[in-house]
């Protein structure tokens, strides 16, 4: 639990390189019993900087983008260091954030502190009651390791080959849409990370960075990139995505087959999810396909999010195995189907001539109460 400090005992700094407008530096008076989380939440919710006079501390505010700064005793400093929210004074009195991330949980906690509600809920939520989201985690927790000892482990090689391409381990990066809602580098940063780890990245066709720009961010790389694909009602637009991926050096298509409609994601409905105005679906020039705005009047009547309205208007709900064969006829690179959960559908995929199967329940974001992916893998 985060201990309650009074408002003069709180410190948390999130910093960057852009200057801050002077009007955002006006201090506000939070409640006397504010906690660390309260202060961070207040700053994010109000979109202002909660601070005292930075100049009196000799700090150069031109490097600060997000600050929550108050006088504090040693007890608060000790707590914040333990919590991983530390800060240090840099050159010329500048302050630099030093988050300590050693696990995925650390990243998730940081996301709750940094992201606005629209983005955070989009990334974290699943369909309906999120039973499958939770079951995905629980299923992995039930798997135990049966250790063997006295083996020579001085050299460990986890390299595998996928679609004829060697990668460093059987751990790849699944397609995740709209990554620039979390960070300006978005998909390009993820691509660079995949190269450093020598593994495969699957780029979402709903990327906020174009197919070409992601490829250009990792020139001369041998780490494979695949394109995740939805089949649009506009077949020419779908075909162009495949062709652009091929021309940009992507080595496979991962065709998502579990999304004829978008899963009912309650958080996105409550937020009326939409892309921030400075972002688009970067793989499309047609505004109808590039923009994910507020739900139209008809969709709003059904409490749909902007993304649900987008899928209903753009993605083909008649998707069937014949469409898989159409994609294979267009593509010159391997085609895998993503979203298989049963042995029966796996057999049909093989009969359709696919080059691979990605067992997936879409992160629990499509059909709630579907089984955990790892549980059906053996089947």
Secondary structure as UniProt FT lines:
FT   HELIX           7..9
FT   STRAND          11..14
FT   HELIX           22..25
FT   TURN            32..33
FT   HELIX           36..46
FT   HELIX           55..57
FT   HELIX           61..63
FT   STRAND          66..69
FT   HELIX           74..83
FT   STRAND          85..89
FT   HELIX           91..93
FT   STRAND          95..99
FT   HELIX           104..114
FT   HELIX           117..124
FT   TURN            128..129
FT   HELIX           131..142
FT   STRAND          160..162
FT   TURN            163..164
FT   STRAND          165..167
FT   HELIX           179..181
FT   TURN            184..185
FT   HELIX           186..196
FT   TURN            197..198
FT   STRAND          201..203
FT   TURN            205..206
FT   HELIX           211..216
FT   TURN            217..220
FT   STRAND          225..229
FT   HELIX           235..247
FT   TURN            248..249
FT   STRAND          252..256
FT   HELIX           266..271
FT   TURN            277..278
FT   TURN            282..283
FT   HELIX           287..290
FT   HELIX           297..301
FT   TURN            302..303
FT   HELIX           306..314
FT   TURN            317..318
FT   HELIX           321..330
FT   STRAND          334..340
FT   HELIX           343..351
FT   TURN            352..353
FT   STRAND          356..359
FT   HELIX           362..364
FT   TURN            368..369
FT   HELIX           373..376
//
